[in-house]
Amino acid sequence: MRKYLALTLPLCALITGCQTTSRQNACDGFAPLRPKLETIVYILRNDRPFANDVAAHNRLLSSLGCGK
């Protein structure tokens, strides 16, 4: 039993040393969607729900302060 305890303590110390200490940002992994003008016109004509989703995505990121 002591043999396992002797192995467990160094492993616990090793694992805790691997934890990240940086703070997470709400904007990590997200960017505003900025298609070209031609793409905007095409999407507005052919897929209005998707255009609304893109606008909602960009509004959400703007309210979080992302993409500045």
GIJOQUI-V22149 format. One record per residue. N is the residue number from 1. RES is the residue in one small letter. PHI is phi in degrees with one decimal (* if undefined). OMEGA is omega in whole degrees, 0 to 359 (* if undefined). BURIAL is 1 if it has 24 or more other ideal C-beta (glycine too) atoms within 12 Angstrom, else 0. Layout:
BEGIN
n=N res=RES phi=PHI omega=OMEGA burial=BURIAL
n=N res=RES phi=PHI omega=OMEGA burial=BURIAL
END
This chain:
BEGIN
n=1 res=m phi=* omega=180 burial=0
n=2 res=r phi=-65.9 omega=179 burial=0
n=3 res=k phi=-62.3 omega=179 burial=0
n=4 res=y phi=-68.1 omega=177 burial=0
n=5 res=l phi=-64.1 omega=179 burial=0
n=6 res=a phi=-65.1 omega=177 burial=0
n=7 res=l phi=-83.1 omega=184 burial=0
n=8 res=t phi=-70.1 omega=183 burial=0
n=9 res=l phi=-61.8 omega=177 burial=0
n=10 res=p phi=-64.8 omega=178 burial=0
n=11 res=l phi=-65.3 omega=177 burial=0
n=12 res=c phi=-62.9 omega=179 burial=0
n=13 res=a phi=-64.9 omega=179 burial=0
n=14 res=l phi=-66.4 omega=181 burial=0
n=15 res=i phi=-65.4 omega=181 burial=0
n=16 res=t phi=-68.4 omega=177 burial=0
n=17 res=g phi=-72.8 omega=183 burial=0
n=18 res=c phi=-92.7 omega=181 burial=0
n=19 res=q phi=-73.2 omega=178 burial=0
n=20 res=t phi=-83.2 omega=179 burial=0
n=21 res=t phi=-113.5 omega=181 burial=0
n=22 res=s phi=-75.0 omega=180 burial=0
n=23 res=r phi=-80.4 omega=178 burial=0
n=24 res=q phi=-83.2 omega=179 burial=0
n=25 res=n phi=-109.3 omega=179 burial=0
n=26 res=a phi=-62.9 omega=183 burial=0
n=27 res=c phi=-91.0 omega=182 burial=0
n=28 res=d phi=-59.7 omega=177 burial=0
n=29 res=g phi=86.0 omega=181 burial=0
n=30 res=f phi=-123.0 omega=176 burial=0
n=31 res=a phi=-144.1 omega=176 burial=0
n=32 res=p phi=-63.5 omega=177 burial=0
n=33 res=l phi=-93.0 omega=182 burial=0
n=34 res=r phi=-130.0 omega=180 burial=0
n=35 res=p phi=-72.3 omega=177 burial=0
n=36 res=k phi=-67.4 omega=182 burial=0
n=37 res=l phi=-57.5 omega=180 burial=0
n=38 res=e phi=-61.5 omega=179 burial=0
n=39 res=t phi=-68.9 omega=179 burial=0
n=40 res=i phi=-60.7 omega=181 burial=0
n=41 res=v phi=-61.6 omega=180 burial=0
n=42 res=y phi=-62.1 omega=181 burial=0
n=43 res=i phi=-65.1 omega=180 burial=0
n=44 res=l phi=-62.9 omega=180 burial=0
n=45 res=r phi=-77.6 omega=191 burial=0
n=46 res=n phi=-113.5 omega=184 burial=0
n=47 res=d phi=-150.6 omega=183 burial=0
n=48 res=r phi=-61.7 omega=178 burial=0
n=49 res=p phi=-60.7 omega=178 burial=0
n=50 res=f phi=-66.0 omega=178 burial=0
n=51 res=a phi=-60.8 omega=177 burial=0
n=52 res=n phi=-65.0 omega=178 burial=0
n=53 res=d phi=-64.8 omega=178 burial=0
n=54 res=v phi=-63.3 omega=179 burial=0
n=55 res=a phi=-63.0 omega=179 burial=0
n=56 res=a phi=-65.4 omega=177 burial=0
n=57 res=h phi=-59.6 omega=181 burial=0
n=58 res=n phi=-66.5 omega=177 burial=0
n=59 res=r phi=-65.3 omega=179 burial=0
n=60 res=l phi=-61.8 omega=180 burial=0
n=61 res=l phi=-63.3 omega=178 burial=1
n=62 res=s phi=-65.2 omega=180 burial=0
n=63 res=s phi=-68.5 omega=177 burial=0
n=64 res=l phi=-85.2 omega=181 burial=0
n=65 res=g phi=84.8 omega=182 burial=0
n=66 res=c phi=-93.9 omega=172 burial=0
n=67 res=g phi=77.7 omega=180 burial=0
n=68 res=k phi=-90.5 omega=* burial=0
END
